Amino acid sequence: MIDIYNKIRGLLLTLFSCGLVLQGCNVINPSEPVPTYIHIDSFHFAQNTALKLTNLATGANSNEFAPTSSQVNVAWVYYNNNPVGIFDLPVTFPVITNGTVGQLDVYAGIKADGQNNDIINYPFYMDDTFSFAARPGQTINFNPQIQFYSGVTLGIISNFEDNTTHFASANTGVGSIGFTRTNSDSTYLGGGQHSGMIALYSPTVDSAIDSTNFSFPIPAGRAYIEFDYNSTVPFYVGLQANLSNFISSTPTYLTGIYPNSGWEKFYLEVDGFTGAAQGTSYNFYIKAVLSPGQTSGRLLIDNIILVTN
């Protein structure tokens, strides 16, 4: 009897132990949901016809074209208001869904002042959203559209379309910003037929500092100066603050920019400077230089815009 009892007890203990093992396996390796994949190739930049566009040289409302280019390399992604990640483009990333229709929010990320280690959510671009139902294991393509918020104000520093550059060389000689009609070497796809040009030739090694020949206010709050460029030489951009009593600060160069063989967009954050050097108005400065060993080079620049809100 005792023998039988012991055998039954042993069998029950064995079955109970196996149950614990199996249950433990399920805890350690629970079933994982299959994500839906989203692919983003690039952002599409769209015009916002509600924008206020002002010519800063004259102070008048402008009928000239608004900027139509952007340089967005990064997507900030949220799903149902929860962060998914920050991704370099193009990208394919997984989204874990709960089976119901959810909403994806995508924000445009830019390189602040051209720095790869400082990627920010550009404060003047609207995000784009779309809703989708879960498609486990499948990929959904989405190309978000961005545009400026309607409350953004765009001030034209120079787009070189009104037969003047609005720039003057701080010193005479080679290097002042010229006025050039676009050609196969300098075609800008954002509209217009002209761009500004600084041409450099040895022994001249820099542009002798070029500044806007008019000053303009920059209101408190977020402020950027953005422009398009195509350059075979490095160059620097910055601001000069005009203070009260006809006193001006020394021009401060806020960043340097490497040569680039094709047209690129650049975003220059200026509210840090204007917050520290609180002028009544400001001048925008450009200084191009020849690299060591270079005997000639040129900077093409276009659509220089002050963006505020």
C-alpha positions as CSV (number, residue, x, y, z in Angstrom):
1,M,0.0,0.0,0.0
2,I,2.8,2.4,1.0
3,D,4.6,1.5,-2.2
4,I,1.5,2.4,-4.3
5,Y,1.0,5.6,-2.4
6,N,4.6,6.6,-2.9
7,K,4.4,5.9,-6.6
8,I,1.2,8.0,-7.0
9,R,2.8,10.8,-4.9
10,G,5.9,10.7,-7.1
11,L,3.9,10.8,-10.3
12,L,1.8,13.8,-9.0
13,L,5.0,15.7,-8.0
14,T,6.5,15.0,-11.4
15,L,3.4,16.3,-13.2
16,F,3.3,19.4,-10.9
17,S,7.0,20.1,-11.6
18,C,6.5,19.8,-15.3
19,G,3.6,22.2,-15.1
20,L,5.8,24.7,-13.3
21,V,8.6,24.3,-15.9
22,L,6.2,24.9,-18.8
23,Q,4.6,27.8,-17.0
24,G,8.0,29.2,-16.3
25,C,8.9,28.9,-20.0
26,N,5.8,31.0,-20.9
27,V,6.8,33.7,-18.4
28,I,10.4,33.8,-19.7
29,N,9.4,33.7,-23.4
30,P,6.0,35.3,-23.6
31,S,4.4,35.6,-27.1
32,E,5.5,38.8,-28.7
33,P,3.2,41.0,-30.9
34,V,4.3,41.4,-34.5
35,P,4.8,45.1,-35.3
36,T,3.6,47.1,-38.2
37,Y,6.5,48.8,-40.1
38,I,6.4,52.4,-41.3
39,H,8.7,53.6,-44.1
40,I,9.5,57.3,-44.5
41,D,11.7,58.3,-47.4
42,S,11.6,62.1,-47.1
43,F,9.5,65.1,-46.3
44,H,7.6,67.0,-48.9
45,F,7.7,70.8,-48.5
46,A,4.5,72.6,-49.4
47,Q,3.7,76.3,-49.8
48,N,1.5,78.0,-47.2
49,T,-0.3,80.8,-49.0
50,A,-1.4,82.4,-45.7
51,L,2.1,83.5,-44.8
52,K,2.9,87.1,-44.2
53,L,5.8,88.1,-46.4
54,T,7.7,91.4,-45.8
55,N,10.6,93.0,-47.6
56,L,12.9,94.0,-44.8
57,A,14.8,96.5,-46.9
58,T,11.6,98.5,-47.6
59,G,9.3,97.4,-44.8
60,A,6.5,96.8,-47.4
61,N,4.5,93.7,-47.9
62,S,6.1,91.7,-50.6
63,N,4.6,89.9,-53.6
64,E,7.8,88.0,-54.1
65,F,7.9,84.3,-53.8
66,A,8.1,82.6,-50.4
67,P,10.8,80.0,-49.7
68,T,10.0,76.7,-51.3
69,S,12.9,74.5,-50.1
70,S,13.7,72.7,-46.9
71,Q,16.5,70.5,-45.6
72,V,14.9,68.0,-43.3
73,N,17.1,65.0,-42.5
74,V,15.5,63.6,-39.4
75,A,12.0,62.5,-38.4
76,W,10.7,62.8,-34.8
77,V,7.9,60.2,-34.5
78,Y,5.1,59.7,-32.0
79,Y,2.4,57.0,-32.0
80,N,-0.8,57.9,-30.0
81,N,1.2,60.6,-28.3
82,N,3.9,58.2,-27.2
83,P,7.5,58.6,-28.5
84,V,8.6,56.0,-31.1
85,G,12.0,57.5,-31.9
86,I,14.1,60.0,-33.7
87,F,15.3,58.6,-37.1
88,D,17.7,59.6,-39.8
89,L,16.0,59.5,-43.2
90,P,15.2,57.4,-45.1
91,V,14.1,54.9,-42.5
92,T,11.9,51.9,-41.8
93,F,10.9,51.5,-38.2
94,P,8.5,49.2,-36.2
95,V,5.3,50.3,-34.4
96,I,3.7,48.1,-31.9
97,T,-0.1,48.5,-32.2
98,N,-2.9,47.2,-30.1
99,G,-5.0,46.2,-33.1
100,T,-7.1,49.3,-33.2
101,V,-6.7,52.3,-35.5
102,G,-3.9,54.6,-34.2
103,Q,-2.4,57.9,-35.1
104,L,1.2,58.6,-36.1
105,D,2.6,62.2,-35.7
106,V,5.8,63.1,-37.6
107,Y,7.8,66.2,-36.9
108,A,10.6,67.7,-39.0
109,G,14.1,67.6,-37.5
110,I,16.9,69.8,-38.7
111,K,20.6,70.3,-38.0
112,A,20.7,73.4,-35.8
113,D,23.4,75.7,-37.3
114,G,24.5,72.8,-39.4
115,Q,25.7,70.7,-36.4
116,N,25.1,67.0,-36.7
117,N,25.2,66.7,-32.9
118,D,22.4,69.2,-32.4
119,I,19.2,67.9,-34.1
120,I,16.1,69.9,-33.2
121,N,12.5,69.9,-34.0
122,Y,12.2,73.0,-36.2
123,P,9.7,75.2,-34.4
124,F,8.2,76.8,-37.6
125,Y,7.2,73.7,-39.5
126,M,3.8,72.0,-38.9
127,D,3.9,68.3,-38.2
128,D,2.0,65.7,-40.3
129,T,-0.2,62.9,-39.1
130,F,-2.0,59.9,-40.5
131,S,-4.1,57.1,-39.0
132,F,-3.7,53.4,-39.8
133,A,-4.9,50.0,-38.6
134,A,-2.4,47.4,-37.6
135,R,-0.9,45.3,-40.4
136,P,1.4,42.9,-38.5
137,G,4.6,42.2,-40.4
138,Q,3.7,44.6,-43.3
139,T,5.2,47.9,-44.3
140,I,3.2,51.1,-44.8
141,N,4.8,53.9,-46.8
142,F,4.3,57.5,-45.6
143,N,5.8,60.6,-47.0
144,P,4.9,63.4,-44.6
145,Q,4.1,66.9,-45.8
146,I,5.5,70.0,-44.0
147,Q,4.8,73.7,-44.3
148,F,5.2,76.8,-42.2
149,Y,2.6,77.5,-39.5
150,S,0.2,80.2,-40.6
151,G,1.4,82.5,-37.7
152,V,5.0,82.5,-38.9
153,T,6.3,85.8,-40.3
154,L,8.8,85.7,-43.2
155,G,11.1,88.7,-43.8
156,I,13.1,88.8,-47.0
157,I,16.6,89.9,-46.4
158,S,17.5,89.3,-50.0
159,N,16.4,86.9,-52.7
160,F,18.2,88.8,-55.4
161,E,15.0,89.2,-57.5
162,D,14.4,92.9,-57.2
163,N,17.5,94.0,-59.2
164,T,19.6,94.7,-56.1
165,T,21.6,92.6,-53.8
166,H,20.9,94.6,-50.6
167,F,24.5,93.9,-49.6
168,A,27.6,96.1,-49.5
169,S,31.3,95.2,-49.0
170,A,32.7,96.5,-45.7
171,N,36.0,97.0,-47.7
172,T,36.5,97.8,-51.3
173,G,37.9,95.3,-53.8
174,V,37.3,91.7,-54.9
175,G,34.8,89.8,-52.8
176,S,31.7,92.0,-52.7
177,I,28.4,90.2,-53.3
178,G,27.5,90.4,-57.0
179,F,24.3,89.9,-58.9
180,T,24.2,86.8,-61.1
181,R,21.6,85.2,-63.3
182,T,21.3,81.5,-62.7
183,N,22.7,79.1,-65.2
184,S,23.5,75.4,-65.4
185,D,26.0,75.8,-62.6
186,S,23.8,77.6,-60.2
187,T,20.1,76.8,-60.9
188,Y,18.0,77.0,-57.8
189,L,14.9,74.8,-58.0
190,G,12.9,76.9,-55.5
191,G,11.9,79.6,-58.0
192,G,13.4,82.8,-59.2
193,Q,16.2,83.5,-61.8
194,H,18.9,85.1,-59.8
195,S,21.2,84.5,-56.9
196,G,23.9,86.4,-55.1
197,M,27.6,85.5,-55.7
198,I,30.9,86.2,-54.0
199,A,33.8,85.4,-56.3
200,L,37.3,85.0,-54.9
201,Y,40.6,85.0,-56.7
202,S,44.2,84.7,-55.4
203,P,45.9,86.6,-53.9
204,T,42.6,87.8,-52.3
205,V,41.9,85.3,-49.6
206,D,38.6,86.4,-48.2
207,S,35.5,88.5,-49.1
208,A,36.5,91.4,-46.9
209,I,33.2,91.0,-45.0
210,D,29.9,91.6,-46.8
211,S,27.0,93.1,-44.9
212,T,23.4,94.0,-45.6
213,N,23.3,97.7,-46.5
214,F,20.2,98.1,-44.3
215,S,19.4,97.1,-40.8
216,F,16.3,95.3,-39.7
217,P,14.6,94.5,-36.3
218,I,14.5,90.9,-35.0
219,P,11.6,90.5,-32.5
220,A,11.9,88.7,-29.2
221,G,11.2,84.9,-29.3
222,R,12.3,82.1,-31.6
223,A,14.1,83.5,-34.7
224,Y,16.1,81.9,-37.5
225,I,17.8,83.1,-40.6
226,E,17.6,80.5,-43.4
227,F,19.1,80.6,-46.8
228,D,20.1,78.4,-49.8
229,Y,23.8,78.1,-50.8
230,N,26.1,76.4,-53.3
231,S,29.7,77.0,-52.6
232,T,33.2,75.9,-53.5
233,V,34.7,77.8,-50.6
234,P,34.1,77.8,-46.8
235,F,32.2,80.8,-45.5
236,Y,30.9,82.3,-42.2
237,V,27.6,84.0,-41.3
238,G,26.7,86.2,-38.4
239,L,25.1,89.4,-37.1
240,Q,25.9,92.9,-35.9
241,A,23.7,94.5,-33.3
242,N,22.9,98.2,-33.6
243,L,22.5,99.6,-30.2
244,S,21.1,102.9,-28.9
245,N,23.0,106.2,-29.4
246,F,24.3,105.1,-32.8
247,I,26.6,102.5,-31.3
248,S,27.0,99.1,-33.1
249,S,28.6,95.9,-31.8
250,T,31.5,94.2,-33.6
251,P,30.2,91.7,-36.2
252,T,29.9,88.3,-34.5
253,Y,30.2,85.2,-36.7
254,L,27.8,82.6,-35.4
255,T,28.9,79.6,-37.4
256,G,31.1,78.4,-40.3
257,I,29.9,76.4,-43.3
258,Y,31.9,73.9,-45.4
259,P,31.8,74.0,-49.2
260,N,29.0,72.1,-50.9
261,S,28.8,71.3,-54.6
262,G,25.0,71.3,-54.8
263,W,22.3,73.6,-53.4
264,E,21.6,73.1,-49.7
265,K,19.4,74.8,-47.2
266,F,20.9,76.2,-44.0
267,Y,19.1,77.1,-40.8
268,L,20.9,79.7,-38.5
269,E,19.4,80.2,-35.0
270,V,19.8,83.8,-34.1
271,D,17.6,84.3,-31.0
272,G,20.5,83.3,-28.7
273,F,22.6,86.2,-30.1
274,T,19.7,88.7,-30.1
275,G,18.8,87.8,-26.5
276,A,22.4,88.6,-25.4
277,A,23.0,91.6,-27.7
278,Q,19.7,93.4,-27.6
279,G,19.9,95.8,-30.4
280,T,17.3,98.0,-31.9
281,S,18.2,96.5,-35.3
282,Y,20.7,94.1,-36.9
283,N,22.8,93.6,-40.0
284,F,23.5,90.2,-41.5
285,Y,27.1,89.4,-42.3
286,I,28.8,87.0,-44.7
287,K,32.5,86.3,-45.0
288,A,33.8,83.8,-47.6
289,V,37.4,82.6,-47.7
290,L,39.7,80.6,-49.9
291,S,40.9,77.3,-48.5
292,P,44.7,76.8,-48.3
293,G,46.0,76.0,-51.8
294,Q,42.9,77.4,-53.5
295,T,43.5,80.0,-56.1
296,S,39.8,80.8,-56.9
297,G,36.3,79.9,-55.7
298,R,32.8,81.2,-55.4
299,L,29.8,81.3,-53.1
300,L,26.3,81.4,-54.5
301,I,23.6,82.3,-52.0
302,D,19.9,82.8,-52.4
303,N,16.6,83.3,-50.6
304,I,18.0,84.8,-47.3
305,I,14.9,84.9,-45.0
306,L,14.3,85.9,-41.4
307,V,11.8,83.5,-39.9
308,T,9.9,84.5,-36.7
309,N,6.6,83.9,-35.0
